[in-house]
Amino acid sequence: MGIDTGVAHPPLSNGVEPFRVMVVDDSAVVRGIVTKMLEEDKAIQVVSSVGNGQMALNALDRYDVEVVVLDIEMPVMDGLTALPQLLKKDPDIQVIMSSTLTHKNADVTLQAMEKGAADYVPKPTSSKDLGAGQFKTELIEKVKAWGAARRRRPKRAAPPGGFPERAKIPAAQQAPKPAGSLYPGQVTLRQASNDSVDVIAIGSSTGGPQALFAVLGALKGAPIRQPILITQHMPATFTTILAEHITRLSGWNAAEGKDGEVVQGGRVYIAPGDFHMVVEAQGTSKVIRLNKNAPENFCRPAVDPMFRSIAQAYGKRVLAVVLTGMGQDGMKGGQVLVQGGATLVAQDEATSVVWGMPGAAATAGICSAVLPLPDVAPYILKVSQRR
């Protein structure tokens, strides 16, 4: 069974309507907890709560939904089956996969992201842990981030015959203003170094998996001799699967970094979930070290410790990239890199899901370029070819 609320919340004090969300989960208890949790934030309205993928498709005909929180394992129609049908019905809808931390579900979640899901959030195995802590914080942040990302997109033209009739939000609440920039300050670029680089380092968070797929996929077959080190904010299990998907999509030899492993050119190293991944010099070799030092920027793995260690191990012969993500992880470590003569670039605001991490770096005056996502791979390739 499912509940369709369909009741419009009043606009917020800034005149913008709440983000309209559908919760899809076969457990009525989970749906109730998640709905209550989301609606504690006045910027979110749950307009529909249903028990399987088929019910979600039916509800999408009736209600104007911006973000779907979609469970994976459900009767009648599971999440992975429902996903392409939801996107076919509304290509602009943002789908966040909700799954428990198992190897199988992590793999399905990454498959879903390849097929068009916007993001994921790891779901606790116990319902009593749903309404508090990291899950609550992460889900609310991602719902608002992807809702804002949808609203920034140009409005689609109606197909022949028009869109299906849905419950409409009152006209006074429509046409929300685009979300303002997190960093409205000036972006001042630094002079790019002309030195060759020995390592490429990438940091990312919200929206990062798709950005990584895009960048590394565009570099498929490229003659890049340097190692690529990546810290993506992700839990354990998911980073293992992320590496496997990067290998399959891009042809790169990608794997989680292992403590004591010698860094080799032409390979991709992913920071394992719940470990900071850093690099230290040992003679002429560079070696990966994993540690469980305190989280930085509320994250482990975090980008800052990786960037700091790379600055110490490689000096100025570094190209660092900060992709989409919440917060400012990568900015302070980027300052250390740039002070040592390295080159840092960031994804631009228009193509970032959240211009938090790249925006912090860009407005700190430490970037040599601020690039749309499609331009990141060509920039990496150009810099990597310097001799």
C-alpha positions as CSV (number, residue, x, y, z in Angstrom):
1,M,0.0,0.0,0.0
2,G,1.1,3.6,-0.5
3,I,0.0,7.0,0.5
4,D,-0.3,9.9,-1.9
5,T,-0.4,13.1,0.1
6,G,-0.7,15.5,-2.7
7,V,-1.1,18.5,-0.4
8,A,1.0,21.5,-1.3
9,H,3.1,23.1,1.4
10,P,3.1,26.9,1.5
11,P,6.1,28.5,-0.1
12,L,9.1,29.2,2.1
13,S,9.9,32.7,3.4
14,N,12.0,33.4,0.3
15,G,9.0,32.6,-1.9
16,V,10.5,29.2,-3.2
17,E,8.3,26.1,-3.0
18,P,9.6,23.1,-1.1
19,F,11.3,20.3,-3.1
20,R,8.6,17.7,-4.1
21,V,9.7,14.2,-3.1
22,M,8.4,10.6,-3.6
23,V,9.5,7.9,-1.2
24,V,9.4,4.3,-2.6
25,D,10.0,1.4,-0.2
26,D,8.2,-1.8,0.5
27,S,8.3,-1.3,4.2
28,A,5.5,0.9,5.5
29,V,7.6,1.5,8.7
30,V,10.6,2.7,6.6
31,R,8.3,5.0,4.5
32,G,6.8,6.5,7.5
33,I,10.1,7.2,9.2
34,V,11.7,8.6,6.1
35,T,8.7,10.8,5.3
36,K,8.6,12.2,8.8
37,M,12.4,12.7,8.7
38,L,12.4,14.5,5.4
39,E,9.5,16.8,6.3
40,E,11.2,18.0,9.4
41,D,13.1,20.1,6.9
42,K,10.7,22.8,5.7
43,A,12.4,22.9,2.3
44,I,11.1,19.4,1.5
45,Q,7.6,18.1,0.9
46,V,6.8,14.4,0.5
47,V,4.0,14.3,-2.1
48,S,3.8,10.6,-2.5
49,S,4.8,7.5,-0.5
50,V,4.4,4.1,-2.2
51,G,5.5,0.5,-1.7
52,N,7.0,-0.6,-5.0
53,G,8.2,0.5,-8.4
54,Q,4.9,0.0,-10.2
55,M,3.1,2.1,-7.7
56,A,5.8,4.8,-8.2
57,L,5.2,4.8,-11.9
58,N,1.4,5.2,-11.3
59,A,2.0,8.0,-8.8
60,L,4.3,9.8,-11.2
61,D,1.2,10.2,-13.5
62,R,-0.6,11.9,-10.8
63,Y,1.9,14.1,-9.0
64,D,4.6,16.5,-10.0
65,V,7.7,14.9,-8.4
66,E,11.2,16.3,-8.5
67,V,13.2,13.8,-6.5
68,V,12.5,10.1,-5.9
69,V,14.1,8.2,-3.0
70,L,14.0,4.6,-4.4
71,D,14.6,1.4,-2.6
72,I,16.3,-1.5,-4.5
73,E,14.7,-4.7,-3.2
74,M,10.9,-4.6,-3.5
75,P,8.1,-6.9,-4.7
76,V,6.1,-6.5,-7.9
77,M,8.8,-4.2,-9.4
78,D,12.2,-3.6,-7.8
79,G,14.2,-0.3,-7.9
80,L,16.5,-1.2,-10.8
81,T,13.6,-2.3,-13.0
82,A,11.6,0.8,-12.1
83,L,14.5,3.3,-12.7
84,P,14.6,3.4,-16.5
85,Q,10.8,3.5,-16.6
86,L,10.7,6.4,-14.2
87,L,13.3,8.3,-16.3
88,K,11.5,7.5,-19.5
89,K,8.3,9.0,-18.0
90,D,10.2,12.0,-16.7
91,P,13.8,12.4,-17.9
92,D,14.4,15.3,-15.6
93,I,13.4,13.5,-12.4
94,Q,16.3,13.0,-9.9
95,V,16.4,9.5,-8.4
96,I,18.4,8.7,-5.2
97,M,18.9,5.0,-4.6
98,S,18.5,3.9,-1.0
99,S,20.2,0.6,-0.2
100,T,21.8,-1.3,2.6
101,L,25.5,-1.7,2.8
102,T,25.9,-5.1,1.1
103,H,28.2,-6.0,-1.8
104,K,25.2,-6.9,-3.9
105,N,23.3,-3.7,-3.2
106,A,26.4,-1.6,-3.7
107,D,26.9,-3.2,-7.2
108,V,23.2,-2.6,-8.0
109,T,23.4,1.0,-6.8
110,L,26.4,1.7,-9.1
111,Q,24.6,0.0,-12.0
112,A,21.7,2.3,-11.3
113,M,23.9,5.4,-11.4
114,E,25.3,4.3,-14.8
115,K,21.6,4.0,-15.9
116,G,20.7,7.5,-14.9
117,A,20.2,7.5,-11.1
118,A,21.4,10.7,-9.6
119,D,22.9,9.5,-6.4
120,Y,22.6,7.0,-3.5
121,V,22.4,7.0,0.2
122,P,23.4,3.9,2.3
123,K,20.4,2.8,4.4
124,P,20.9,1.4,7.9
125,T,19.8,-2.2,8.4
126,S,17.8,-1.3,11.5
127,S,14.7,0.9,11.1
128,K,15.5,2.5,14.5
129,D,18.7,4.0,13.0
130,L,16.9,5.6,10.0
131,G,15.6,8.8,11.6
132,A,18.9,10.1,13.0
133,G,22.6,10.4,12.5
134,Q,24.4,10.2,9.2
135,F,21.6,8.7,7.2
136,K,19.2,11.5,8.0
137,T,21.8,14.3,7.4
138,E,23.0,12.8,4.1
139,L,19.6,12.1,2.7
140,I,18.2,15.5,3.4
141,E,21.3,17.2,2.0
142,K,21.2,15.1,-1.2
143,V,17.4,15.6,-1.7
144,K,17.9,19.3,-1.6
145,A,21.0,19.3,-3.7
146,W,19.5,17.2,-6.5
147,G,16.2,19.1,-6.2
148,A,18.1,22.3,-6.8
149,A,20.0,20.7,-9.7
150,R,16.8,19.8,-11.4
151,R,15.4,23.3,-11.0
152,R,18.6,24.7,-12.7
153,R,18.0,22.7,-15.8
154,P,16.1,24.3,-18.8
155,K,12.4,23.4,-19.0
156,R,11.8,20.5,-21.4
157,A,9.4,21.0,-24.3
158,A,6.2,19.0,-23.9
159,P,6.0,15.8,-26.0
160,P,3.2,15.4,-28.6
161,G,0.0,15.2,-26.7
162,G,1.5,17.0,-23.6
163,F,2.7,15.6,-20.3
164,P,0.5,13.3,-18.3
165,E,-2.0,15.2,-16.1
166,R,-0.6,15.5,-12.5
167,A,-1.7,17.2,-9.4
168,K,-0.4,20.8,-9.9
169,I,1.2,23.1,-7.4
170,P,-0.6,26.4,-7.2
171,A,0.7,28.9,-9.8
172,A,1.9,31.3,-7.2
173,Q,4.3,28.6,-6.0
174,Q,5.7,27.6,-9.4
175,A,8.8,28.8,-11.2
176,P,11.1,28.7,-8.2
177,K,14.2,30.9,-8.3
178,P,17.4,29.0,-9.0
179,A,19.4,28.1,-5.9
180,G,22.0,30.9,-5.3
181,S,25.7,30.2,-5.5
182,L,27.3,28.8,-2.4
183,Y,30.2,31.0,-3.1
184,P,29.1,34.3,-4.6
185,G,32.7,35.8,-4.3
186,Q,35.1,36.5,-7.1
187,V,37.0,33.7,-8.8
188,T,40.6,34.7,-9.4
189,L,42.7,32.3,-11.4
190,R,46.4,31.6,-10.8
191,Q,49.0,31.3,-13.6
192,A,49.2,27.6,-14.5
193,S,52.5,25.9,-14.1
194,N,54.3,24.7,-17.3
195,D,56.1,21.8,-15.4
196,S,55.4,18.2,-16.3
197,V,53.5,16.3,-13.7
198,D,54.2,12.9,-12.1
199,V,50.7,12.3,-10.5
200,I,47.1,13.2,-11.0
201,A,44.9,13.6,-7.9
202,I,41.1,13.9,-7.9
203,G,38.7,14.7,-5.1
204,S,34.9,14.5,-5.3
205,S,31.7,13.9,-3.3
206,T,28.0,14.5,-4.1
207,G,27.6,13.8,-7.8
208,G,31.2,12.5,-7.9
209,P,30.6,9.0,-9.2
210,Q,29.0,10.2,-12.4
211,A,31.6,12.9,-12.8
212,L,34.4,10.4,-12.3
213,F,32.7,8.1,-14.9
214,A,32.5,11.0,-17.3
215,V,36.1,12.1,-16.8
216,L,37.8,8.7,-16.8
217,G,35.5,7.4,-19.5
218,A,36.6,10.4,-21.7
219,L,40.3,9.4,-21.0
220,K,39.7,5.8,-22.2
221,G,42.8,4.7,-24.2
222,A,44.6,8.0,-23.6
223,P,48.4,7.8,-23.3
224,I,48.6,8.9,-19.7
225,R,51.7,7.6,-17.9
226,Q,50.9,9.1,-14.5
227,P,49.1,7.3,-11.7
228,I,45.6,8.7,-10.8
229,L,44.7,8.9,-7.1
230,I,41.1,9.5,-6.2
231,T,39.3,10.2,-3.0
232,Q,35.5,10.0,-3.4
233,H,33.4,10.4,-0.3
234,M,31.9,6.9,-0.1
235,P,31.4,4.2,2.6
236,A,33.3,0.9,2.6
237,T,32.0,-1.7,0.1
238,F,30.9,1.1,-2.3
239,T,34.4,2.1,-3.0
240,T,35.3,-1.5,-4.0
241,I,32.4,-1.5,-6.4
242,L,33.2,2.0,-7.7
243,A,36.7,0.8,-8.6
244,E,35.2,-2.2,-10.5
245,H,32.8,0.1,-12.4
246,I,35.5,2.6,-13.3
247,T,37.6,-0.3,-14.7
248,R,34.7,-1.6,-16.8
249,L,33.6,1.8,-18.1
250,S,37.0,3.4,-18.8
251,G,39.4,0.5,-19.3
252,W,41.7,1.9,-16.6
253,N,43.1,-0.5,-14.1
254,A,41.3,0.8,-11.0
255,A,41.3,-0.6,-7.5
256,E,41.2,0.5,-3.9
257,G,44.6,1.5,-2.6
258,K,46.3,-1.0,-0.3
259,D,48.5,-0.1,2.6
260,G,52.2,-0.4,1.6
261,E,51.4,-0.6,-2.1
262,V,53.9,1.0,-4.5
263,V,52.3,3.6,-6.7
264,Q,52.6,2.7,-10.4
265,G,52.0,4.8,-13.5
266,G,48.9,4.3,-15.6
267,R,46.8,2.9,-12.7
268,V,43.9,4.4,-10.7
269,Y,43.9,4.1,-6.9
270,I,40.6,4.7,-5.0
271,A,40.7,5.6,-1.3
272,P,38.8,2.8,0.5
273,G,35.7,3.7,2.5
274,D,36.5,4.6,6.1
275,F,40.2,5.1,5.5
276,H,42.2,8.2,4.6
277,M,44.5,7.3,1.7
278,V,47.8,9.2,1.7
279,V,51.2,8.8,-0.1
280,E,54.7,8.8,1.3
281,A,58.0,8.8,-0.4
282,Q,60.3,5.8,0.2
283,G,63.6,6.4,-1.7
284,T,62.6,6.8,-5.3
285,S,59.3,5.1,-4.9
286,K,55.9,6.4,-3.7
287,V,53.9,4.2,-1.4
288,I,50.3,4.3,-0.4
289,R,49.4,4.4,3.3
290,L,46.0,3.9,4.7
291,N,45.0,5.3,8.1
292,K,42.0,5.8,10.4
293,N,43.0,9.2,11.7
294,A,40.1,11.4,12.7
295,P,37.7,12.4,10.0
296,E,38.4,15.7,8.3
297,N,35.6,17.9,7.0
298,F,33.4,15.2,8.6
299,C,34.7,12.7,6.1
300,R,36.9,9.6,6.0
301,P,38.2,9.2,3.4
302,A,38.9,12.9,3.0
303,V,40.5,14.8,0.1
304,D,42.6,17.2,2.3
305,P,45.0,14.6,3.8
306,M,45.5,13.0,0.4
307,F,46.4,16.4,-1.2
308,R,48.7,17.3,1.7
309,S,50.6,14.0,1.4
310,I,50.9,14.3,-2.3
311,A,52.3,17.8,-1.9
312,Q,55.0,16.4,0.4
313,A,55.7,13.3,-1.7
314,Y,55.7,14.9,-5.2
315,G,56.3,18.6,-4.7
316,K,55.2,20.7,-7.6
317,R,54.8,18.0,-10.2
318,V,51.2,17.4,-9.4
319,L,47.9,18.1,-11.2
320,A,45.0,18.2,-8.7
321,V,41.3,18.3,-9.6
322,V,38.3,19.1,-7.4
323,L,35.0,17.9,-8.7
324,T,31.4,18.3,-7.5
325,G,30.7,17.9,-3.8
326,M,29.3,19.4,-0.6
327,G,31.5,21.2,1.9
328,Q,35.0,22.5,1.3
329,D,37.1,19.3,1.4
330,G,40.1,19.7,-0.9
331,M,40.4,23.5,-0.4
332,K,43.0,23.5,2.4
333,G,44.9,20.6,1.0
334,G,44.8,22.4,-2.3
335,Q,46.3,25.4,-0.7
336,V,49.3,23.3,0.4
337,L,49.7,21.8,-3.1
338,V,49.6,25.2,-4.8
339,Q,52.0,26.8,-2.3
340,G,54.4,24.1,-3.4
341,G,54.0,24.9,-7.1
342,A,51.4,22.3,-8.1
343,T,48.5,23.0,-10.4
344,L,44.9,22.8,-9.2
345,V,41.7,23.0,-11.3
346,A,38.0,22.8,-10.3
347,Q,34.8,21.9,-11.9
348,D,32.6,24.9,-12.6
349,E,29.3,25.8,-10.9
350,A,27.1,25.2,-13.9
351,T,28.0,21.6,-14.3
352,S,28.4,20.7,-10.6
353,V,25.6,19.1,-8.7
354,V,26.9,21.0,-5.6
355,W,29.5,23.7,-6.1
356,G,30.7,23.3,-2.5
357,M,34.1,21.7,-2.8
358,P,35.0,23.1,-6.2
359,G,33.5,26.5,-5.3
360,A,35.6,26.7,-2.1
361,A,38.8,26.0,-4.1
362,A,37.8,28.3,-6.9
363,T,37.0,31.3,-4.7
364,A,40.1,30.7,-2.6
365,G,42.2,31.9,-5.5
366,I,44.2,28.6,-5.8
367,C,42.9,27.3,-9.2
368,S,44.5,27.7,-12.5
369,A,41.3,26.9,-14.3
370,V,37.6,26.4,-13.4
371,L,36.1,24.1,-16.1
372,P,32.8,22.6,-17.2
373,L,32.9,18.9,-16.6
374,P,33.3,18.0,-20.4
375,D,36.5,20.1,-20.4
376,V,38.2,18.4,-17.4
377,A,39.4,15.3,-19.3
378,P,41.0,17.3,-22.2
379,Y,42.7,19.5,-19.6
380,I,44.1,16.4,-17.8
381,L,45.3,14.9,-21.0
382,K,47.0,18.1,-22.1
383,V,48.8,18.6,-18.8
384,S,49.8,14.9,-18.6
385,Q,51.6,15.1,-21.9
386,R,54.0,17.8,-20.8
387,R,57.7,16.7,-20.9
